[in-house]
């Protein structure tokens, strides 16, 4: 095993990427900087678990995504990214929140969509973020998460099913 | 959102791919080349790429490094004392692709055919590996090289390092088992130890010549003998003799001339006595075996069972004359002649030998029943109707002589044949199978189409008589054909021409539904041997034959 690099090396090389990713997920500069610090602390302590045959970029990318999703779930903070994901849900899974194809949602609806997303299991939500927000292809998601392309497709279907179930529980009409 | 969806649908690159390119993970790879091509062609992606690049600061994007300069001549191979070899294990997608072994030197890795380690899907000159002594160095050339996940430009490789080159993973291992030169040992040549030769005693061979003719040869070994020969001074020296002061050693000769006589003295080695073998050299196993055998023989001779002497003494016997008296066998009883009303038995008729009959099983021996049965059969034979086919089984079928002038064989109702049961004992049938139980068919005349005698000089009776006499030929052909090809039957119309001399000149099968060519040819062949009575003119005969086979 190679010796772990220093914190300065990691931060100087991958810090901008992590900060940009956290900013895009959280939508808040200060929260993104805090998240970046926390992410690097986690990465540095977990460097031994890093697989040498995988790319550090993808590893950090995924760690950042999961960390930000956890922050959003715990803090219930407003996130433009999740709003975007919610609107995607409206277009794909839920009905009754669109009027004439207009996908803009109001505050109440936004809160409802966030509640729906919070009830979806975290692995499925992560896959949905990669697919709908980051616009990654199935192949890229498969490489990123270490699963097969077929599994990626199946998990997207499961994501919609889980969202539909959650919407039904919350009284939101589902398609 | 719709714009984002369109981005992936149009094949645009993701931010993650751009991050990986900007952080130096994919430049030079297929994925990196695809991204570069797309960014050049897509304004939206180009804008995003510039934005991301600004996020990472003004650090210039890594570019593909210039290919390495042409390699110089490989360094000379180190002497074998330092000949550690480099074993490169090549993996792709976790699967073993192959291994290569290199000696000391610098070797290129790439997709070009000129590379020492050619791997597909790599740039023509991707990297270079060097082995010097037991140390391995790696240099990136035209493409990125990752050592344990970190991009490297040049580094030294350890056995545990994994080198990612394009889609391949290389593992370099130095086999450092050095070749050890064998230590030189100075061996001084020593003269072989030769056992001291026993002093050889030489005798003296004296040859007496008269001119060129050798008269006598003597080998003397003692000085006394030589003294007798008139040699005044005889002395044995090492390797020869000294005769009157003349030294004659082994391999030399001395000549003494006495008139015309010449004496040639030559020292010759005496025959060395055969040295007795030391006990160590004795063939002890053979000796032991011989001893055991000898002991066994002696033991058997002493304690073995002694043979008893012969208890008789042959005595001479006077010759005798033995008369053998043969008791005459009783004459076999003559069988009772069949009582037939047409042919009563006469006292002059010789007794006819009947074949012995097999004894019947006890359960079937019922005197009255058997006697009655025989009586019925005999009665049927006498009436010319034995068996169950009275119209067809008359005549010779009962083993009787060929009918000559019996009324049953005349007229339009001409009917004769070979009986089924009666034919078994028929002595008149001289075929091999007849009479041995091989008959499984009958030959008969088609009553519906009897013998037709056309323009004929012979009478019908004359022709019928000959046909009847030779009908066994047809039966024989029938049985042979059935024995060869199984049972068959049918109707066959024979036609032949009789010459005035009685010979059959032309014979043919006029019509037949018998599907057996062998039978037809056999019948025609036999037919041509038949002999008819002489006649003033030729005759033409048409003769129908019915073949009926039955299994019993």
HADDOCK unambig.tbl for C-alpha pairs under 7 A between the chains (distance, minus, plus):
assign (segid A and resid 2 and name CA) (segid B and resid 148 and name CA) 6.95 0.50 0.50
assign (segid A and resid 16 and name CA) (segid B and resid 55 and name CA) 6.49 0.50 0.50
assign (segid A and resid 16 and name CA) (segid B and resid 56 and name CA) 5.75 0.50 0.50
assign (segid A and resid 17 and name CA) (segid B and resid 19 and name CA) 6.86 0.50 0.50
assign (segid A and resid 52 and name CA) (segid B and resid 148 and name CA) 5.40 0.50 0.50
assign (segid A and resid 52 and name CA) (segid B and resid 149 and name CA) 5.00 0.50 0.50
assign (segid A and resid 53 and name CA) (segid B and resid 148 and name CA) 6.94 0.50 0.50
assign (segid A and resid 53 and name CA) (segid B and resid 149 and name CA) 5.86 0.50 0.50
assign (segid A and resid 54 and name CA) (segid B and resid 149 and name CA) 6.90 0.50 0.50
assign (segid A and resid 55 and name CA) (segid B and resid 149 and name CA) 6.73 0.50 0.50
assign (segid A and resid 57 and name CA) (segid B and resid 20 and name CA) 6.13 0.50 0.50
assign (segid A and resid 84 and name CA) (segid B and resid 1 and name CA) 6.82 0.50 0.50
assign (segid A and resid 134 and name CA) (segid B and resid 14 and name CA) 6.85 0.50 0.50
assign (segid A and resid 135 and name CA) (segid B and resid 4 and name CA) 6.66 0.50 0.50
assign (segid A and resid 135 and name CA) (segid B and resid 5 and name CA) 6.88 0.50 0.50
assign (segid A and resid 135 and name CA) (segid B and resid 8 and name CA) 5.77 0.50 0.50
assign (segid A and resid 135 and name CA) (segid B and resid 14 and name CA) 6.28 0.50 0.50
assign (segid A and resid 136 and name CA) (segid B and resid 14 and name CA) 6.00 0.50 0.50
